Amino acid sequence: MNEEKPTRPCPVCKAPMEETLQDYIVPVEDGDDLIVEDVPIWLCEQCGYSEVDEEVIATIEDMLDHMDEMLEDSSGAEE
Ligand SMILES: [Zn+2]
């Protein structure tokens, strides 16, 4: 069977990093941080370094663009 998990070397300590699904906190300019669940994050268990693929960040940013549209639609309704 060929079921090796993909790894990549940690740029800090060279240990193999594994991809894990975690909550990713996106800082939002106008207030509350946004938490995106189950984002694939490369994590080094040895030194705690973590990184997110550029294409994953691009996907999140794309999602945020659409979220802005949604927020504009419903702005001013509550409070
Ligand atoms: Zn490391």
PDB file of the backbone (N, CA, C, O) and the ligand in Angstrom, with CONECT records:
HET     ZN  A 101       1
ATOM      1  N   MET A   1       0.836  -1.207   0.000  1.00  0.00           N
ATOM      2  CA  MET A   1       0.000   0.000   0.000  1.00  0.00           C
ATOM      3  C   MET A   1       0.869   1.256   0.000  1.00  0.00           C
ATOM      4  O   MET A   1       1.910   1.320   0.654  1.00  0.00           O
ATOM      5  N   ASN A   2       0.418   2.222  -0.736  1.00  0.00           N
ATOM      6  CA  ASN A   2       1.167   3.476  -0.784  1.00  0.00           C
ATOM      7  C   ASN A   2       0.374   4.586  -0.116  1.00  0.00           C
ATOM      8  O   ASN A   2      -0.180   5.460  -0.783  1.00  0.00           O
ATOM      9  N   GLU A   3       0.326   4.541   1.184  1.00  0.00           N
ATOM     10  CA  GLU A   3      -0.484   5.553   1.867  1.00  0.00           C
ATOM     11  C   GLU A   3       0.351   6.448   2.765  1.00  0.00           C
ATOM     12  O   GLU A   3      -0.073   6.828   3.857  1.00  0.00           O
ATOM     13  N   GLU A   4       1.540   6.778   2.289  1.00  0.00           N
ATOM     14  CA  GLU A   4       2.363   7.703   3.065  1.00  0.00           C
ATOM     15  C   GLU A   4       1.722   9.076   3.073  1.00  0.00           C
ATOM     16  O   GLU A   4       1.263   9.569   2.042  1.00  0.00           O
ATOM     17  N   LYS A   5       1.697   9.680   4.237  1.00  0.00           N
ATOM     18  CA  LYS A   5       1.214  11.060   4.300  1.00  0.00           C
ATOM     19  C   LYS A   5       2.244  11.972   3.658  1.00  0.00           C
ATOM     20  O   LYS A   5       3.448  11.789   3.839  1.00  0.00           O
ATOM     21  N   PRO A   6       1.760  12.963   2.899  1.00  0.00           N
ATOM     22  CA  PRO A   6       2.703  13.928   2.343  1.00  0.00           C
ATOM     23  C   PRO A   6       3.328  14.763   3.459  1.00  0.00           C
ATOM     24  O   PRO A   6       2.641  15.216   4.374  1.00  0.00           O
ATOM     25  N   THR A   7       4.621  14.953   3.365  1.00  0.00           N
ATOM     26  CA  THR A   7       5.306  15.818   4.337  1.00  0.00           C
ATOM     27  C   THR A   7       6.178  16.805   3.582  1.00  0.00           C
ATOM     28  O   THR A   7       6.476  16.618   2.402  1.00  0.00           O
ATOM     29  N   ARG A   8       6.572  17.833   4.263  1.00  0.00           N
ATOM     30  CA  ARG A   8       7.557  18.752   3.695  1.00  0.00           C
ATOM     31  C   ARG A   8       8.484  19.180   4.819  1.00  0.00           C
ATOM     32  O   ARG A   8       8.075  19.263   5.977  1.00  0.00           O
ATOM     33  N   PRO A   9       9.750  19.455   4.468  1.00  0.00           N
ATOM     34  CA  PRO A   9      10.703  19.798   5.521  1.00  0.00           C
ATOM     35  C   PRO A   9      10.416  21.154   6.140  1.00  0.00           C
ATOM     36  O   PRO A   9      10.130  22.125   5.441  1.00  0.00           O
ATOM     37  N   CYS A  10      10.497  21.204   7.461  1.00  0.00           N
ATOM     38  CA  CYS A  10      10.327  22.462   8.168  1.00  0.00           C
ATOM     39  C   CYS A  10      11.493  23.392   7.841  1.00  0.00           C
ATOM     40  O   CYS A  10      12.653  22.989   7.931  1.00  0.00           O
ATOM     41  N   PRO A  11      11.188  24.638   7.462  1.00  0.00           N
ATOM     42  CA  PRO A  11      12.257  25.583   7.129  1.00  0.00           C
ATOM     43  C   PRO A  11      13.079  25.996   8.348  1.00  0.00           C
ATOM     44  O   PRO A  11      14.170  26.549   8.210  1.00  0.00           O
ATOM     45  N   VAL A  12      12.556  25.727   9.528  1.00  0.00           N
ATOM     46  CA  VAL A  12      13.253  26.140  10.754  1.00  0.00           C
ATOM     47  C   VAL A  12      14.174  25.028  11.254  1.00  0.00           C
ATOM     48  O   VAL A  12      15.364  25.251  11.477  1.00  0.00           O
ATOM     49  N   CYS A  13      13.609  23.815  11.430  1.00  0.00           N
ATOM     50  CA  CYS A  13      14.393  22.762  12.067  1.00  0.00           C
ATOM     51  C   CYS A  13      14.565  21.530  11.181  1.00  0.00           C
ATOM     52  O   CYS A  13      15.189  20.556  11.601  1.00  0.00           O
ATOM     53  N   LYS A  14      14.023  21.555   9.966  1.00  0.00           N
ATOM     54  CA  LYS A  14      14.189  20.488   8.970  1.00  0.00           C
ATOM     55  C   LYS A  14      13.429  19.209   9.295  1.00  0.00           C
ATOM     56  O   LYS A  14      13.547  18.223   8.566  1.00  0.00           O
ATOM     57  N   ALA A  15      12.664  19.206  10.358  1.00  0.00           N
ATOM     58  CA  ALA A  15      11.850  18.034  10.653  1.00  0.00           C
ATOM     59  C   ALA A  15      10.705  17.966   9.637  1.00  0.00           C
ATOM     60  O   ALA A  15      10.279  19.003   9.128  1.00  0.00           O
ATOM     61  N   PRO A  16      10.200  16.767   9.334  1.00  0.00           N
ATOM     62  CA  PRO A  16       9.071  16.677   8.403  1.00  0.00           C
ATOM     63  C   PRO A  16       7.798  17.243   9.006  1.00  0.00           C
ATOM     64  O   PRO A  16       7.410  16.887  10.119  1.00  0.00           O
ATOM     65  N   MET A  17       7.149  18.138   8.251  1.00  0.00           N
ATOM     66  CA  MET A  17       5.881  18.706   8.699  1.00  0.00           C
ATOM     67  C   MET A  17       4.745  17.914   8.079  1.00  0.00           C
ATOM     68  O   MET A  17       4.849  17.448   6.944  1.00  0.00           O
ATOM     69  N   GLU A  18       3.655  17.763   8.829  1.00  0.00           N
ATOM     70  CA  GLU A  18       2.463  17.110   8.299  1.00  0.00           C
ATOM     71  C   GLU A  18       1.341  18.123   8.140  1.00  0.00           C
ATOM     72  O   GLU A  18       1.267  19.120   8.859  1.00  0.00           O
ATOM     73  N   GLU A  19       0.474  17.839   7.183  1.00  0.00           N
ATOM     74  CA  GLU A  19      -0.665  18.719   6.954  1.00  0.00           C
ATOM     75  C   GLU A  19      -1.777  18.345   7.937  1.00  0.00           C
ATOM     76  O   GLU A  19      -2.177  17.184   8.024  1.00  0.00           O
ATOM     77  N   THR A  20      -2.261  19.330   8.666  1.00  0.00           N
ATOM     78  CA  THR A  20      -3.345  19.079   9.616  1.00  0.00           C
ATOM     79  C   THR A  20      -4.491  20.049   9.355  1.00  0.00           C
ATOM     80  O   THR A  20      -4.292  21.136   8.813  1.00  0.00           O
ATOM     81  N   LEU A  21      -5.677  19.643   9.746  1.00  0.00           N
ATOM     82  CA  LEU A  21      -6.836  20.526   9.605  1.00  0.00           C
ATOM     83  C   LEU A  21      -7.061  21.274  10.908  1.00  0.00           C
ATOM     84  O   LEU A  21      -7.288  20.667  11.955  1.00  0.00           O
ATOM     85  N   GLN A  22      -6.996  22.596  10.835  1.00  0.00           N
ATOM     86  CA  GLN A  22      -7.160  23.405  12.039  1.00  0.00           C
ATOM     87  C   GLN A  22      -7.981  24.646  11.736  1.00  0.00           C
ATOM     88  O   GLN A  22      -8.182  25.014  10.579  1.00  0.00           O
ATOM     89  N   ASP A  23      -8.448  25.279  12.795  1.00  0.00           N
ATOM     90  CA  ASP A  23      -9.095  26.572  12.625  1.00  0.00           C
ATOM     91  C   ASP A  23      -8.024  27.603  12.263  1.00  0.00           C
ATOM     92  O   ASP A  23      -6.941  27.621  12.848  1.00  0.00           O
ATOM     93  N   TYR A  24      -8.341  28.453  11.296  1.00  0.00           N
ATOM     94  CA  TYR A  24      -7.404  29.473  10.863  1.00  0.00           C
ATOM     95  C   TYR A  24      -8.043  30.833  11.114  1.00  0.00           C
ATOM     96  O   TYR A  24      -9.155  31.103  10.659  1.00  0.00           O
ATOM     97  N   ILE A  25      -7.328  31.685  11.842  1.00  0.00           N
ATOM     98  CA  ILE A  25      -7.890  32.985  12.205  1.00  0.00           C
ATOM     99  C   ILE A  25      -7.423  34.041  11.210  1.00  0.00           C
ATOM    100  O   ILE A  25      -6.226  34.272  11.037  1.00  0.00           O
ATOM    101  N   VAL A  26      -8.390  34.670  10.567  1.00  0.00           N
ATOM    102  CA  VAL A  26      -8.081  35.705   9.590  1.00  0.00           C
ATOM    103  C   VAL A  26      -8.338  37.063  10.221  1.00  0.00           C
ATOM    104  O   VAL A  26      -9.463  37.351  10.630  1.00  0.00           O
ATOM    105  N   PRO A  27      -7.309  37.905  10.306  1.00  0.00           N
ATOM    106  CA  PRO A  27      -7.542  39.255  10.826  1.00  0.00           C
ATOM    107  C   PRO A  27      -8.354  40.070   9.834  1.00  0.00           C
ATOM    108  O   PRO A  27      -8.014  40.142   8.653  1.00  0.00           O
ATOM    109  N   VAL A  28      -9.417  40.677  10.313  1.00  0.00           N
ATOM    110  CA  VAL A  28     -10.274  41.488   9.449  1.00  0.00           C
ATOM    111  C   VAL A  28     -10.069  42.949   9.816  1.00  0.00           C
ATOM    112  O   VAL A  28     -10.033  43.304  10.994  1.00  0.00           O
ATOM    113  N   GLU A  29      -9.936  43.795   8.796  1.00  0.00           N
ATOM    114  CA  GLU A  29      -9.607  45.205   9.022  1.00  0.00           C
ATOM    115  C   GLU A  29     -10.599  45.905   9.946  1.00  0.00           C
ATOM    116  O   GLU A  29     -10.211  46.612  10.876  1.00  0.00           O
ATOM    117  N   ASP A  30     -11.880  45.697   9.673  1.00  0.00           N
ATOM    118  CA  ASP A  30     -12.869  46.482  10.404  1.00  0.00           C
ATOM    119  C   ASP A  30     -13.467  45.731  11.579  1.00  0.00           C
ATOM    120  O   ASP A  30     -14.688  45.664  11.718  1.00  0.00           O
ATOM    121  N   GLY A  31     -12.603  45.155  12.438  1.00  0.00           N
ATOM    122  CA  GLY A  31     -13.142  44.628  13.678  1.00  0.00           C
ATOM    123  C   GLY A  31     -12.831  43.175  13.955  1.00  0.00           C
ATOM    124  O   GLY A  31     -11.669  42.795  14.098  1.00  0.00           O
ATOM    125  N   ASP A  32     -13.876  42.358  14.032  1.00  0.00           N
ATOM    126  CA  ASP A  32     -13.731  40.996  14.528  1.00  0.00           C
ATOM    127  C   ASP A  32     -12.883  40.137  13.601  1.00  0.00           C
ATOM    128  O   ASP A  32     -13.007  40.202  12.378  1.00  0.00           O
ATOM    129  N   ASP A  33     -12.022  39.335  14.210  1.00  0.00           N
ATOM    130  CA  ASP A  33     -11.298  38.348  13.432  1.00  0.00           C
ATOM    131  C   ASP A  33     -12.273  37.284  12.952  1.00  0.00           C
ATOM    132  O   ASP A  33     -13.289  37.006  13.589  1.00  0.00           O
ATOM    133  N   LEU A  34     -11.937  36.708  11.831  1.00  0.00           N
ATOM    134  CA  LEU A  34     -12.803  35.682  11.260  1.00  0.00           C
ATOM    135  C   LEU A  34     -12.118  34.329  11.434  1.00  0.00           C
ATOM    136  O   LEU A  34     -10.931  34.186  11.141  1.00  0.00           O
ATOM    137  N   ILE A  35     -12.867  33.344  11.909  1.00  0.00           N
ATOM    138  CA  ILE A  35     -12.297  32.016  12.085  1.00  0.00           C
ATOM    139  C   ILE A  35     -12.806  31.101  10.983  1.00  0.00           C
ATOM    140  O   ILE A  35     -14.008  30.875  10.842  1.00  0.00           O
ATOM    141  N   VAL A  36     -11.857  30.578  10.202  1.00  0.00           N
ATOM    142  CA  VAL A  36     -12.210  29.629   9.156  1.00  0.00           C
ATOM    143  C   VAL A  36     -11.873  28.235   9.676  1.00  0.00           C
ATOM    144  O   VAL A  36     -10.734  27.976  10.067  1.00  0.00           O
ATOM    145  N   GLU A  37     -12.858  27.338   9.682  1.00  0.00           N
ATOM    146  CA  GLU A  37     -12.644  26.016  10.268  1.00  0.00           C
ATOM    147  C   GLU A  37     -12.051  25.042   9.260  1.00  0.00           C
ATOM    148  O   GLU A  37     -12.263  25.161   8.054  1.00  0.00           O
ATOM    149  N   ASP A  38     -11.308  24.085   9.781  1.00  0.00           N
ATOM    150  CA  ASP A  38     -10.767  22.982   8.987  1.00  0.00           C
ATOM    151  C   ASP A  38      -9.935  23.444   7.798  1.00  0.00           C
ATOM    152  O   ASP A  38     -10.155  23.018   6.664  1.00  0.00           O
ATOM    153  N   VAL A  39      -8.985  24.315   8.075  1.00  0.00           N
ATOM    154  CA  VAL A  39      -8.068  24.768   7.041  1.00  0.00           C
ATOM    155  C   VAL A  39      -6.829  23.875   7.077  1.00  0.00           C
ATOM    156  O   VAL A  39      -6.278  23.629   8.150  1.00  0.00           O
ATOM    157  N   PRO A  40      -6.382  23.385   5.907  1.00  0.00           N
ATOM    158  CA  PRO A  40      -5.172  22.570   5.888  1.00  0.00           C
ATOM    159  C   PRO A  40      -3.932  23.415   6.200  1.00  0.00           C
ATOM    160  O   PRO A  40      -3.560  24.308   5.440  1.00  0.00           O
ATOM    161  N   ILE A  41      -3.309  23.108   7.333  1.00  0.00           N
ATOM    162  CA  ILE A  41      -2.144  23.867   7.778  1.00  0.00           C
ATOM    163  C   ILE A  41      -0.973  22.906   7.952  1.00  0.00           C
ATOM    164  O   ILE A  41      -1.122  21.842   8.552  1.00  0.00           O
ATOM    165  N   TRP A  42       0.182  23.279   7.432  1.00  0.00           N
ATOM    166  CA  TRP A  42       1.396  22.491   7.637  1.00  0.00           C
ATOM    167  C   TRP A  42       1.958  22.819   9.008  1.00  0.00           C
ATOM    168  O   TRP A  42       2.234  23.975   9.329  1.00  0.00           O
ATOM    169  N   LEU A  43       2.121  21.772   9.813  1.00  0.00           N
ATOM    170  CA  LEU A  43       2.525  21.996  11.196  1.00  0.00           C
ATOM    171  C   LEU A  43       3.766  21.174  11.529  1.00  0.00           C
ATOM    172  O   LEU A  43       3.826  19.979  11.242  1.00  0.00           O
ATOM    173  N   CYS A  44       4.754  21.828  12.136  1.00  0.00           N
ATOM    174  CA  CYS A  44       5.951  21.134  12.593  1.00  0.00           C
ATOM    175  C   CYS A  44       5.777  20.828  14.086  1.00  0.00           C
ATOM    176  O   CYS A  44       5.697  21.728  14.922  1.00  0.00           O
ATOM    177  N   GLU A  45       5.723  19.530  14.387  1.00  0.00           N
ATOM    178  CA  GLU A  45       5.529  19.161  15.792  1.00  0.00           C
ATOM    179  C   GLU A  45       6.790  19.429  16.608  1.00  0.00           C
ATOM    180  O   GLU A  45       6.726  19.588  17.827  1.00  0.00           O
ATOM    181  N   GLN A  46       7.902  19.478  15.952  1.00  0.00           N
ATOM    182  CA  GLN A  46       9.162  19.620  16.681  1.00  0.00           C
ATOM    183  C   GLN A  46       9.380  21.033  17.210  1.00  0.00           C
ATOM    184  O   GLN A  46       9.773  21.213  18.362  1.00  0.00           O
ATOM    185  N   CYS A  47       9.124  22.041  16.367  1.00  0.00           N
ATOM    186  CA  CYS A  47       9.407  23.413  16.817  1.00  0.00           C
ATOM    187  C   CYS A  47       8.162  24.292  16.839  1.00  0.00           C
ATOM    188  O   CYS A  47       8.226  25.440  17.279  1.00  0.00           O
ATOM    189  N   GLY A  48       7.028  23.766  16.370  1.00  0.00           N
ATOM    190  CA  GLY A  48       5.795  24.542  16.438  1.00  0.00           C
ATOM    191  C   GLY A  48       5.581  25.469  15.265  1.00  0.00           C
ATOM    192  O   GLY A  48       4.605  26.219  15.240  1.00  0.00           O
ATOM    193  N   TYR A  49       6.482  25.432  14.283  1.00  0.00           N
ATOM    194  CA  TYR A  49       6.310  26.276  13.098  1.00  0.00           C
ATOM    195  C   TYR A  49       5.092  25.819  12.303  1.00  0.00           C
ATOM    196  O   TYR A  49       4.827  24.621  12.203  1.00  0.00           O
ATOM    197  N   SER A  50       4.359  26.760  11.742  1.00  0.00           N
ATOM    198  CA  SER A  50       3.229  26.383  10.906  1.00  0.00           C
ATOM    199  C   SER A  50       3.166  27.289   9.689  1.00  0.00           C
ATOM    200  O   SER A  50       3.574  28.449   9.736  1.00  0.00           O
ATOM    201  N   GLU A  51       2.650  26.740   8.602  1.00  0.00           N
ATOM    202  CA  GLU A  51       2.448  27.572   7.420  1.00  0.00           C
ATOM    203  C   GLU A  51       1.245  27.076   6.635  1.00  0.00           C
ATOM    204  O   GLU A  51       0.846  25.915   6.737  1.00  0.00           O
ATOM    205  N   VAL A  52       0.678  27.983   5.849  1.00  0.00           N
ATOM    206  CA  VAL A  52      -0.499  27.677   5.047  1.00  0.00           C
ATOM    207  C   VAL A  52      -0.132  27.884   3.589  1.00  0.00           C
ATOM    208  O   VAL A  52       0.513  28.870   3.233  1.00  0.00           O
ATOM    209  N   ASP A  53      -0.546  26.953   2.755  1.00  0.00           N
ATOM    210  CA  ASP A  53      -0.259  27.070   1.331  1.00  0.00           C
ATOM    211  C   ASP A  53      -0.856  28.343   0.747  1.00  0.00           C
ATOM    212  O   ASP A  53      -1.924  28.792   1.163  1.00  0.00           O
ATOM    213  N   GLU A  54      -0.144  28.923  -0.234  1.00  0.00           N
ATOM    214  CA  GLU A  54      -0.633  30.147  -0.875  1.00  0.00           C
ATOM    215  C   GLU A  54      -1.997  29.932  -1.501  1.00  0.00           C
ATOM    216  O   GLU A  54      -2.864  30.804  -1.441  1.00  0.00           O
ATOM    217  N   GLU A  55      -2.183  28.755  -2.108  1.00  0.00           N
ATOM    218  CA  GLU A  55      -3.475  28.538  -2.783  1.00  0.00           C
ATOM    219  C   GLU A  55      -4.601  28.409  -1.771  1.00  0.00           C
ATOM    220  O   GLU A  55      -5.749  28.736  -2.071  1.00  0.00           O
ATOM    221  N   VAL A  56      -4.278  27.933  -0.572  1.00  0.00           N
ATOM    222  CA  VAL A  56      -5.292  27.872   0.479  1.00  0.00           C
ATOM    223  C   VAL A  56      -5.660  29.287   0.916  1.00  0.00           C
ATOM    224  O   VAL A  56      -6.834  29.605   1.105  1.00  0.00           O
ATOM    225  N   ILE A  57      -4.641  30.131   1.075  1.00  0.00           N
ATOM    226  CA  ILE A  57      -4.898  31.530   1.441  1.00  0.00           C
ATOM    227  C   ILE A  57      -5.704  32.224   0.353  1.00  0.00           C
ATOM    228  O   ILE A  57      -6.608  33.008   0.644  1.00  0.00           O
ATOM    229  N   ALA A  58      -5.371  31.932  -0.908  1.00  0.00           N
ATOM    230  CA  ALA A  58      -6.114  32.527  -2.024  1.00  0.00           C
ATOM    231  C   ALA A  58      -7.574  32.107  -1.974  1.00  0.00           C
ATOM    232  O   ALA A  58      -8.470  32.912  -2.231  1.00  0.00           O
ATOM    233  N   THR A  59      -7.809  30.835  -1.640  1.00  0.00           N
ATOM    234  CA  THR A  59      -9.185  30.340  -1.533  1.00  0.00           C
ATOM    235  C   THR A  59      -9.932  31.067  -0.425  1.00  0.00           C
ATOM    236  O   THR A  59     -11.092  31.443  -0.589  1.00  0.00           O
ATOM    237  N   ILE A  60      -9.255  31.265   0.711  1.00  0.00           N
ATOM    238  CA  ILE A  60      -9.882  31.957   1.840  1.00  0.00           C
ATOM    239  C   ILE A  60     -10.182  33.406   1.464  1.00  0.00           C
ATOM    240  O   ILE A  60     -11.257  33.922   1.768  1.00  0.00           O
ATOM    241  N   GLU A  61      -9.220  34.062   0.799  1.00  0.00           N
ATOM    242  CA  GLU A  61      -9.440  35.460   0.412  1.00  0.00           C
ATOM    243  C   GLU A  61     -10.594  35.581  -0.571  1.00  0.00           C
ATOM    244  O   GLU A  61     -11.378  36.529  -0.517  1.00  0.00           O
ATOM    245  N   ASP A  62     -10.687  34.601  -1.475  1.00  0.00           N
ATOM    246  CA  ASP A  62     -11.792  34.588  -2.422  1.00  0.00           C
ATOM    247  C   ASP A  62     -13.124  34.467  -1.684  1.00  0.00           C
ATOM    248  O   ASP A  62     -14.110  35.130  -2.005  1.00  0.00           O
ATOM    249  N   MET A  63     -13.106  33.581  -0.671  1.00  0.00           N
ATOM    250  CA  MET A  63     -14.299  33.386   0.145  1.00  0.00           C
ATOM    251  C   MET A  63     -14.671  34.686   0.869  1.00  0.00           C
ATOM    252  O   MET A  63     -15.845  35.044   0.970  1.00  0.00           O
ATOM    253  N   LEU A  64     -13.641  35.380   1.369  1.00  0.00           N
ATOM    254  CA  LEU A  64     -13.889  36.632   2.090  1.00  0.00           C
ATOM    255  C   LEU A  64     -14.492  37.687   1.177  1.00  0.00           C
ATOM    256  O   LEU A  64     -15.341  38.472   1.599  1.00  0.00           O
ATOM    257  N   ASP A  65     -14.048  37.702  -0.085  1.00  0.00           N
ATOM    258  CA  ASP A  65     -14.628  38.655  -1.034  1.00  0.00           C
ATOM    259  C   ASP A  65     -16.125  38.456  -1.139  1.00  0.00           C
ATOM    260  O   ASP A  65     -16.898  39.413  -1.115  1.00  0.00           O
ATOM    261  N   HIS A  66     -16.524  37.192  -1.256  1.00  0.00           N
ATOM    262  CA  HIS A  66     -17.957  36.910  -1.366  1.00  0.00           C
ATOM    263  C   HIS A  66     -18.675  37.234  -0.066  1.00  0.00           C
ATOM    264  O   HIS A  66     -19.833  37.651  -0.058  1.00  0.00           O
ATOM    265  N   MET A  67     -17.957  37.031   1.031  1.00  0.00           N
ATOM    266  CA  MET A  67     -18.569  37.308   2.326  1.00  0.00           C
ATOM    267  C   MET A  67     -18.844  38.805   2.474  1.00  0.00           C
ATOM    268  O   MET A  67     -19.856  39.199   3.054  1.00  0.00           O
ATOM    269  N   ASP A  68     -17.939  39.639   1.947  1.00  0.00           N
ATOM    270  CA  ASP A  68     -18.161  41.080   1.964  1.00  0.00           C
ATOM    271  C   ASP A  68     -19.464  41.432   1.262  1.00  0.00           C
ATOM    272  O   ASP A  68     -20.244  42.254   1.743  1.00  0.00           O
ATOM    273  N   GLU A  69     -19.687  40.797   0.115  1.00  0.00           N
ATOM    274  CA  GLU A  69     -20.924  41.059  -0.623  1.00  0.00           C
ATOM    275  C   GLU A  69     -22.136  40.707   0.223  1.00  0.00           C
ATOM    276  O   GLU A  69     -23.125  41.439   0.263  1.00  0.00           O
ATOM    277  N   MET A  70     -22.038  39.566   0.901  1.00  0.00           N
ATOM    278  CA  MET A  70     -23.145  39.131   1.744  1.00  0.00           C
ATOM    279  C   MET A  70     -23.381  40.130   2.879  1.00  0.00           C
ATOM    280  O   MET A  70     -24.523  40.451   3.208  1.00  0.00           O
ATOM    281  N   LEU A  71     -22.277  40.620   3.476  1.00  0.00           N
ATOM    282  CA  LEU A  71     -22.410  41.550   4.589  1.00  0.00           C
ATOM    283  C   LEU A  71     -23.009  42.876   4.115  1.00  0.00           C
ATOM    284  O   LEU A  71     -23.809  43.486   4.824  1.00  0.00           O
ATOM    285  N   GLU A  72     -22.628  43.315   2.931  1.00  0.00           N
ATOM    286  CA  GLU A  72     -23.170  44.561   2.408  1.00  0.00           C
ATOM    287  C   GLU A  72     -24.676  44.456   2.212  1.00  0.00           C
ATOM    288  O   GLU A  72     -25.418  45.404   2.470  1.00  0.00           O
ATOM    289  N   ASP A  73     -25.109  43.299   1.755  1.00  0.00           N
ATOM    290  CA  ASP A  73     -26.537  43.077   1.529  1.00  0.00           C
ATOM    291  C   ASP A  73     -27.353  43.269   2.799  1.00  0.00           C
ATOM    292  O   ASP A  73     -28.449  43.828   2.775  1.00  0.00           O
ATOM    293  N   SER A  74     -26.789  42.788   3.921  1.00  0.00           N
ATOM    294  CA  SER A  74     -27.594  42.783   5.135  1.00  0.00           C
ATOM    295  C   SER A  74     -27.166  43.857   6.120  1.00  0.00           C
ATOM    296  O   SER A  74     -27.599  43.836   7.273  1.00  0.00           O
ATOM    297  N   SER A  75     -26.316  44.810   5.691  1.00  0.00           N
ATOM    298  CA  SER A  75     -25.803  45.787   6.644  1.00  0.00           C
ATOM    299  C   SER A  75     -26.911  46.735   7.093  1.00  0.00           C
ATOM    300  O   SER A  75     -27.786  47.097   6.307  1.00  0.00           O
ATOM    301  N   GLY A  76     -26.866  47.129   8.348  1.00  0.00           N
ATOM    302  CA  GLY A  76     -27.810  48.090   8.863  1.00  0.00           C
ATOM    303  C   GLY A  76     -29.131  47.491   9.287  1.00  0.00           C
ATOM    304  O   GLY A  76     -30.039  48.215   9.695  1.00  0.00           O
ATOM    305  N   ALA A  77     -29.250  46.185   9.196  1.00  0.00           N
ATOM    306  CA  ALA A  77     -30.524  45.569   9.533  1.00  0.00           C
ATOM    307  C   ALA A  77     -30.688  45.414  11.031  1.00  0.00           C
ATOM    308  O   ALA A  77     -31.781  45.597  11.567  1.00  0.00           O
ATOM    309  N   GLU A  78     -29.594  45.075  11.710  1.00  0.00           N
ATOM    310  CA  GLU A  78     -29.692  44.798  13.144  1.00  0.00           C
ATOM    311  C   GLU A  78     -29.044  45.912  13.957  1.00  0.00           C
ATOM    312  O   GLU A  78     -28.231  46.679  13.443  1.00  0.00           O
ATOM    313  N   GLU A  79     -29.402  45.987  15.189  1.00  0.00           N
ATOM    314  CA  GLU A  79     -28.870  46.911  16.184  1.00  0.00           C
ATOM    315  C   GLU A  79     -29.281  48.360  15.970  1.00  0.00           C
ATOM    316  O   GLU A  79     -28.893  49.233  16.747  1.00  0.00           O
TER     317      GLU A  79
HETATM  318 ZN    ZN A 101      10.341  22.774  12.828  1.00  0.00          ZN2+
END
